[in-house]
Amino acid sequence: MSTDVPNTLVYVERELILPVAVKLVGSSLATKNSENLAGGINWLVTTRFGLGSENSAETRLADLFPEDIFSFAYPKIRDKDLRVRGFAKEVSERRVAPPDVVSVNGVLRLPELGTKARDPFSPDAVEVQHTHKIYGFNCFTGILEDDGFRIPLYFLLDSARIVSYAHEKPVEVVGVAKWSPTYEVAGHAVNCSLLVAALLLRR
């Protein structure tokens, strides 16, 4: 994992992180001779995937593990390390709008997954109480909370088992802003929720 990612990656959704990365860094990572690419990508590709610096090479993002795709995309996120209130302010002032990619910190609540303790040595099935169709994806909802303020989150259904381990823990979510009916956060009128592409535990 890139040292540019300060927190511990718990889950990354391949179906979402790939379009996120293409939006932020393009669809492929190229190395050519000793040419330097922005953000150290040339060095990362060369060392991580054994591509010789003397030859031209191209690695398609779609061919990489989701965690590696995330590590290339994360440093390029413009609105990073927001708190819930800061996210609300950015949305209300139209500095964040769909389909912007943002990173927001808070405590994760997962009321639709229950509060049962999860055993990593014997993972059981996670029963999702309600599912929702969001932009064509089957999702369940979560809440990101900070200082009494909350924003809604949508996770793809297949992530439920892993995401459940982060219930009531301090997290960072990386997601795509999506339109939602207007709600209020700290006096700000907010009309965005987050479709979560990656979940990290804060250190």
Secondary structure, DSSP 4 states (H G I P E B T S, - for coil): --TT--SEEEEE-HHHHHHHHHHHH-SEEEE-TT---GGGHHHHHHHHHT--TTS-EEEEGGGS-HHHHHHHHGGG-SEEEEEHHHHHHHHHTTSS-TT-EEEEEEEEE-GGG--PPP-TTSPPP---S--EEETTEEEEEEEEEETTEEEEEEEEGGGHHHHGGGTTSEEEEEEEEEEEEEEEETTEEEEEEEEEEEEEE--
